[in-house]
């Protein structure tokens, strides 16, 4: 196993040529990610009643663009990513502030920043930036620091500021994802378990206080989640219809483009957040399970790459991005199957939407970079030298 | 060189990574089992719900069955109706379209308010009714101006129409739109929710609602979540309601209504042998067509406030004291119970005294000695006071029941009144008082507690006229009795009564002599009745009775005349009832004579119906 190799066998001046990088690329992971996107395009084609327009064609263009971002991210030296981790985090944070000040209001929430050629969602960008920043921080932190309270101040603040801004937008889903993703990273680096219990306890106590800060529609969503059948024509309507769509698929499903529920507009945003129900309706339990397993394999790959990385930054980066991806999967599927409240988290790689796919691909590019540079040794402060 | 804490950091990371992977694996299992639960375990339930979602079953309105008279004249049919509807999503500027509409057809304030309300409430693709009952020319005008009326369409449907208007109002009844109360009362009527559905309210429209309304068609459509129709999956056409063929002769209806004129009353003509009702009118009448559209308040008030109660079917629901017509019952009861000899004479001195109370004959000074036939002819009260006391109230009431009084006749229209045959038990219950001789005396001339409907009197008269043959009066062809049964009355007794009735009309001293008829030798026999609607006090009687014409309308006597014709082998019975007409011989008998004469002309002896 690579991490048991003698570290001193590597050159201090570790630089790979372009051919090395292309050779070192993890094509299996790339293939799995692309497979998910092809499923997405097929489903969008079905959602539009067997038409490329209006979603499938656009999604394909975004796929090509995102693929470029992936390759770009993977070709950049991991050391460089580490060097600029805080800078990238800072830019993302500024964009978040920008969206708060000049943002575009859509769907009752202020989430987009119009850059002229595309609507940028800085909160999506922040998901990756935060992982980068935390990876950088924990790479440099000693175990003693990690286990101390003082050593956790910086990473907690790194997480808390963007979360506060995102909740202000308001975007409960993304805010929670950032919290859980950071929490998973804290767990991975070795923060004591009792601290998690303490925070959990604190959260339970502060729920009634936080409740008063929630927006009316967020409160309604949570209440609806608790008892959707109470109000089948109001907010519970989405969840009820979502379950009906999914449940009516049965074992084998109704067949490609044979959806009755989604096609007839029972499902709002069937091409975005609720796309899983459409797949489950058309391809049944078998199709839905296959898709979930595909997602799990992608998560496994990220974890595997994190495991074999020789540098701590790469470990945290790959695993953290894997966790981020996993959270998308858990929250989205949990929400459309009625296990979680509807918080507006898309199904990664599959839901129709530009920013999410672009940032996810960018994230997978970073994972590839970790894989390509898995044998690189990085010093505590990003230097070539070990201290 | 690597510091030892670095190895420790890696070791912890690997350990935690495996733990996290374990958690994620469990979460994946949770997701898969949740999907399994929804799709496999609950799959059937959700598939059912999905099907319900997908298809909407809409009923389509059947057209109502027609109603014909005995000669095939249409009394109720379905006419094309044009209505203007607005579909919001098809109009660029809804209010502008409405303004332009008003330039062509005016809308009143209530309607405008309703339309604005519906505009707010209804979904963009659903039709909002702007105005119903447009004429062809109005519809054409709207068509011409279609470019200015974006979103406004002319829809065509069928609406109930009564071409003969008020002629058959009470008989046919009318239909009208459903209101909230109807919806509550008809939870099982599948048509109730359809916007154009009109339910039978009164008359035959109400009584035969079930067979007239028809069977709704079913249109199964695929709909989306907003209820918008995507396509029609399946359609079963609506079935028209069954037609009704009546025994009524419209010509007689018109004659009867015209004969009643402005009076408040009713007239019934019945075939004495079959029980077929040839005419049944109630006056004043009204045009039933007004009810198919929402009735303007003004019109409604004028109908409700009219003291002659045009909306009431007086032939079936008017209950009156039968007056002297009841003497036929008393006479039959006396003869059948052999209380008197057919030629038994009594002396009428103008009054009799029972206890300390005087019972007067209508003729001041009395009729002298007379027998039953003459007593009927003169309608002598004292004669019947005398025999009634000998028969007893019980046997009189028994005879009344036998002849069809005191029970609904059930001609086929719901809501009929029964009238009242008073008995000892009834009086005890009602007044906590026992039956007295005075009550029997009052009963003998059809006054007091006793009430009957004109239909019951017609039924009775017909059964006396046909020689005691049991019949079933009916309005719908084929609803009569198949085999003739006897009431079990003695022919000679009936003949005596009929002779008395003949004398009433055709003898100079008879009370209805002035109304006698002769159509090709066929004459009529009958019995008059004038019933008081107020008590005449002793003081008043002493002063001399006020003439009917001098009394206010509502204090005048009711006039009733029951008759049959021809005298030999009777074919028709008639009852004419005129409220506050001022006496049977002067008000009801001439009307009956007119109607019966026309009936005999329309159905001469030779013709075999």
Interface residues (C-beta under 8 A of the other chain):
Chain A: X3 X7 X142 X143 X144 X146 X184 X187 X188 X189 X190 X241 X243 X244 X245 X246 X247 X248 X249 X250 X251 X260 X261 X264 X265 X266 X267 X280 X284 X285 X288 X289 X292 X293 X295 X296 X299 X300 X303 X306 X307 X312 X315 X319 X323 X326 X329 X330 X333 X334 X337 X338 X339 X386 X387
Chain B: X1 X2 X3 X5 X6 X8 X9 X10 X12 X13 X14 X16 X17 X19 X20 X21 X24 X25 X27 X28 X30 X31 X32 X34 X35 X36 X38 X39 X40 X42 X43 X45 X46 X47 X49 X50 X53 X54 X222 X223 X224 X225 X226 X230
